[in-house]
Amino acid sequence: MTSAVILAAGFGARLRPITDTRPKCMVSLAGRSLLDRQLEVFRDCGIDDVSIVLGHAPESVDPAVYPLRRFMNEEYRSTNMVASLMRASALFDGTRDVLVSYGDIVYERRVLESVLANRHEISVAVDRRWRDLWELRMDDPLSDAETMRIASNGRIEELGKKPKSYDDVQGQYIGLFRVAARVAPKVVEFHHRLPPEGPYDGRDRSNMFMTSFIQALIDAGFDVGAAFIDGGWLEIDQLADLERYEGLAGKGTLSGYYDDRL
């Protein structure tokens, strides 16, 4: 059995003014919100126990329309993604796997199926075709990419650092991973034992990046592995992303990157 939690507390400043009154998960892509698109994929994969971590504009996620278990990160303006995840630590009680998804991404069913089928203790979605999406979104993909080094046994050795060349990038983390029930309580305990002051890639514990936390788990000996995918997802991080995707959708060519029928 698998529970899912969507991290959607952030303000989404790069998507203003759309996000002035809503979190990023409520941004519309080709006529449907990112949240609706994620929930449909969860249902298709048999996941009906879904929670969401909210912070900015929680009232815009109508409980009558979205009867999800809710956690709040009231400190969303001064904390980061890991802190939001820990607001939902009650889910990590060891009774079921926990799927963690950022609220500003969408993905095809096959992407989620790859993560669910992966048998590492912590299974991280890694896109081997990441350059297709990065080249659509920016002139210099390497300037925005992060390292991803993977051993021959599928274990991730390094992620989230600044790459020196494309050789340092065997794929990209997309903001989706699954924590197996057998280690879920240990993941929370490990977080709570981390020194609050850090530093974790130059940040304290409350503001650490999720990649920094995953790297800390790797360094501590957790079995963190790659669930490989080849495209089939989008990140909506800024207005330029949304404008590009909407333009492709209008031409009927968005399916080359993300096809909600798959």
C-alpha positions in Angstrom: 0.0 0.0 0.0 1.2 3.5 -0.8 0.2 6.9 0.5 1.0 10.1 -1.4 1.9 13.6 -0.2 2.0 16.6 -2.4 4.3 19.5 -1.2 2.5 22.7 -2.2 3.2 25.2 0.6 5.4 27.6 -1.3 4.6 31.0 -2.6 5.7 30.5 -6.2 7.1 34.0 -6.7 8.4 33.3 -10.3 4.8 32.5 -11.3 3.3 35.8 -10.1 0.8 37.2 -10.6 -0.9 33.9 -11.2 0.2 32.6 -7.8 -0.8 35.8 -5.9 -4.0 34.0 -4.7 -3.1 30.4 -5.2 -0.3 27.9 -4.6 1.5 26.5 -7.7 -0.4 23.3 -7.6 -3.6 25.3 -8.5 -2.0 26.8 -11.6 -3.8 25.7 -14.8 -2.0 23.9 -17.6 -4.0 23.5 -20.8 -7.3 24.0 -18.9 -6.6 21.8 -15.9 -4.8 22.5 -12.6 -1.6 20.7 -11.8 -3.3 19.3 -8.8 -6.1 17.7 -10.8 -3.5 16.2 -13.2 -1.5 14.7 -10.3 -4.6 13.3 -8.6 -5.7 11.6 -11.9 -2.4 9.8 -12.2 -2.6 8.7 -8.6 -6.1 7.3 -9.1 -4.9 5.5 -12.3 -2.1 3.9 -10.3 -4.4 2.8 -7.4 -3.3 5.5 -4.9 -6.3 6.9 -3.1 -4.7 7.9 0.2 -3.5 11.4 -0.7 -2.3 14.2 1.6 -1.2 17.8 0.8 1.1 20.2 2.6 -0.2 23.8 2.2 1.0 27.2 3.3 0.4 30.0 0.9 -3.3 30.6 0.0 -4.6 27.3 1.4 -8.2 28.5 1.0 -7.9 28.2 -2.8 -7.7 24.4 -2.5 -11.4 24.0 -1.7 -11.8 21.0 0.7 -15.2 20.3 -0.8 -13.6 19.8 -4.2 -10.3 18.3 -2.9 -11.1 16.2 0.2 -7.4 15.5 1.0 -5.7 15.1 4.3 -4.1 18.5 5.0 -1.0 19.5 6.7 0.1 23.1 7.2 3.5 24.7 7.0 2.7 28.1 8.5 6.3 29.1 8.2 6.4 28.6 4.4 7.9 32.0 3.8 11.0 31.3 5.9 11.4 27.5 5.3 12.0 25.2 2.4 10.7 21.9 0.9 12.2 19.6 3.5 10.5 21.5 6.3 7.2 21.1 4.5 7.8 17.4 4.1 8.4 17.1 7.9 5.0 18.7 8.6 3.6 15.4 7.2 5.9 13.2 9.2 2.8 11.4 10.7 2.6 9.6 7.3 6.0 8.0 7.9 4.9 5.6 10.6 6.0 2.5 8.8 2.6 1.1 7.8 2.9 1.9 4.1 5.2 3.4 1.5 5.1 7.1 1.1 5.2 8.8 -2.3 6.5 12.4 -2.2 5.6 14.7 -5.1 6.4 18.4 -5.6 3.2 20.4 -6.4 4.7 22.2 -9.4 5.2 19.2 -11.7 3.0 17.0 -13.8 3.9 13.5 -15.1 2.5 10.7 -17.1 1.3 7.5 -15.5 4.3 5.6 -16.8 6.6 7.9 -14.8 4.8 7.1 -11.5 4.7 3.4 -12.4 8.5 3.4 -12.7 8.8 4.9 -9.2 6.3 2.5 -7.6 7.9 -0.5 -9.2 11.4 0.4 -8.1 12.6 -1.7 -5.1 15.3 0.6 -3.5 14.5 1.8 0.0 14.2 5.3 -1.4 13.3 5.4 -5.1 14.0 8.6 -6.9 12.6 9.4 -10.4 15.6 10.2 -12.6 15.0 11.5 -16.2 17.6 10.2 -18.6 16.2 12.4 -21.4 16.3 15.6 -19.3 18.1 17.6 -21.9 15.0 17.6 -24.2 13.0 19.5 -21.6 15.9 21.7 -20.5 16.7 22.7 -24.1 13.0 23.7 -24.5 13.1 25.9 -21.5 16.6 27.6 -21.6 19.5 28.4 -23.8 22.2 26.8 -21.7 20.8 23.5 -20.1 24.1 22.8 -18.2 23.8 26.1 -16.3 20.6 25.0 -14.6 21.3 21.3 -14.4 22.5 19.5 -11.2 24.8 16.5 -10.8 23.5 13.0 -10.9 26.0 10.2 -10.4 24.6 6.6 -10.4 26.5 3.4 -9.6 26.2 0.3 -11.7 23.8 -1.2 -9.2 21.4 1.6 -9.6 22.2 3.4 -6.4 22.6 7.2 -6.5 26.0 8.4 -5.3 25.6 12.1 -5.8 22.9 14.6 -6.8 22.1 18.3 -6.5 25.6 19.8 -7.0 26.8 22.1 -9.7 28.1 20.0 -12.7 31.4 20.8 -14.4 30.3 19.1 -17.6 27.5 16.9 -19.1 29.5 13.9 -17.9 28.5 14.8 -14.4 24.8 14.5 -15.3 23.5 11.0 -15.8 19.9 12.2 -15.4 17.9 14.8 -13.5 15.9 14.5 -10.3 12.3 15.6 -11.1 10.8 16.2 -7.7 9.2 12.8 -7.2 10.4 9.9 -5.0 9.0 7.0 -2.9 10.1 6.0 0.7 9.6 2.4 1.5 7.6 1.6 4.7 10.4 -0.3 6.2 12.6 2.8 6.4 10.1 5.6 6.6 10.3 6.2 10.4 14.1 6.1 10.1 14.0 8.9 7.5 12.1 11.1 9.9 14.3 10.2 12.8 17.4 10.9 10.7 16.1 14.4 9.8 15.4 15.2 13.4 18.9 14.3 14.4 20.5 16.6 11.9 22.1 19.7 13.5 19.7 22.5 12.9 22.4 25.0 12.0 23.8 22.8 9.2 25.3 23.9 6.9 23.7 21.8 4.2 25.0 23.2 0.9 25.2 26.5 2.6 21.8 26.4 4.3 20.4 25.5 7.7 18.1 22.5 8.3 14.9 24.5 7.9 16.0 25.8 4.5 17.9 22.9 3.1 17.1 21.8 -0.5 15.4 18.4 -0.9 18.5 17.2 -2.9 20.7 18.1 0.1 18.5 16.0 2.3 18.6 13.1 -0.1 22.4 13.4 -0.3 22.6 13.3 3.5 20.5 10.1 3.5 22.9 8.6 0.9 25.9 9.6 2.9 24.4 8.0 6.0 24.0 4.7 4.2 20.4 4.6 3.1 19.7 2.7 -0.1 18.7 5.5 -2.5 18.2 4.3 -6.1 17.3 5.7 -9.4 13.9 4.9 -10.9 14.7 5.7 -14.5 12.3 7.5 -16.8 12.7 9.0 -20.3 10.8 12.2 -20.4 7.0 12.3 -19.8 6.9 15.1 -17.3 7.0 18.9 -17.0 8.1 21.4 -14.3 6.2 24.7 -14.1 8.6 26.9 -12.3 8.2 30.3 -13.9 5.9 32.1 -16.2 8.1 31.4 -19.2 7.6 27.7 -18.7 3.9 28.0 -18.6 3.9 30.2 -21.7 6.0 27.7 -23.7 3.8 24.7 -22.6 0.6 26.5 -23.5 2.0 27.4 -26.9 2.9 23.8 -27.6 -0.5 22.7 -26.3 -2.2 25.1 -28.7 -0.2 23.6 -31.6 -1.0 20.1 -30.5 2.7 19.3 -29.9 3.0 19.3 -26.1 2.6 15.5 -26.2 6.2 15.3 -27.4 7.2 16.2 -23.8 4.2 15.2 -21.7 1.2 13.3 -22.8 -1.6 13.0 -20.2 -3.0 10.0 -22.1 0.0 7.8 -21.2 
